[in-house]
């Protein structure tokens, strides 16, 4: 059986049981209270257990995981306070990722993989516009038109808008105004840098599930200091990754340890301005993804950022200090205190406001899946460096990565943009309508049959090219095609 992950120490050692690590968790606390170092400690522990980790680095500080830590007065003080006499600094195996391809391997997804629901959220579409976008995806599917990047989607929108009347019978009315609104929002997305994320080669999720030669899980660090400036893109990207994991990983029940641990930093962005239908699916998704062996740990400043239906599923909790200056702050303190199993020897609500840096209220699940009573504890220091790696150190890791060269070069194969362009170039100009009425019914029937045949051919072509119709739209939960 795998050893427990010792994270902190109060009256006793406090540890996460590997079998309970996929029951999700919460790391909360105000800015500057030690959440980043806690993330680092957890990631190291999971890595040493042989569990791969994914985490977004919104400040750049987590890159220090690739370098050994060094002793300093604060570290020495903490080691002495915890009675750690055999502590040895060290590194963890790290893979750097970056949607912009600057500080790590590029991360890409195709438009088709993202799917209309998540893309609609990314574009802030209303219900009518989202419905039109879904129809555009359906029409592309039925005609074997691959949607890989933004220019594919723009071409498809233009094609559907120009020929809206032809799709009425089979797909219903398609508002040209809605098509125009989607196109404008795509331009805004492109201006925010969203265009770099869509295309090929798309991320292979197996590359996030690697271990090194020593059996340690690789810690995948997504550079998000630039990405976080566009909160909608950031939250949707992480949600897409989670949905793809749910879609692709097999059911494993309750494994002895997780297949992957996923840290969702700035978790409030996932729930801000989220449509009710999508929010309900996220809540359902959080309940079910643990059966795939994935533990999700939400990281946020305030526990009130997480809906109660999700918060209730987070069994492993680390609560750093909260401030209580305003009524909302006081409400957050009270809410945080009430989520813990009561410790008769501890005034939880008072202690939350008194905790020092690197100190926390901790409650993990026991061997039967029940939360232990809350305890006040000191977080262990990390083995690796506290603070960022230098650009040279980061570059060295990227150069030595087994993934080097796999994602760096973008591929632009024939897809909807090229296919529609060829079709337009090969289609002769429409002659003036004939004044002869005989034969129009026959022509109409033949045209309908031809269109149906073209759609069937399109489906066949798409299948031969290995096209995935099952998109990662929170897996089958969202009724992906």
Secondary structure, 3 states (H helix, E strand, C coil): CCCCEEEEECCCEEEECHHHHHHCEEEECCCCCCHHHHHHHHHHHHHHCCCEEEEEECCCHHHHHHCECCCCHHHHHHHHHHCCCCCCCCCCCEEEECCCCCCCECCCECHHHHHHHHHHHHCCCCHHHHHHHHHHHHHHHHCCCCCCCHHHHHHHHHHHHHCHHHHHHHHCCCCHHHHHHHHHHHHHHHHCCHHHHECECCCCHHHHCCECCCCCECEEEEECCCHHHCHHHHHHHHHHHHHHHHHHCCCCCCCCCCCEEEEECCCHHHHCCCCHHHHHHHHHHHHHHHHHCEEEEEEECCHHHCCHHHHCCCCEEEECCCCCCCHHHHHHHHHHHHCCECCCCCCHHHHHCCCCCCEEEEECECCCCCECECEEEEECCCCECCCCCCHHHHHHHHHCCCCCCCCCCCECCCCHHHHHHHHHHHCCCCCCCCCCCCCHHHHHHHHHHHHHHHHHHHHHHHHHCCCCCCCCCCHHHHCCC
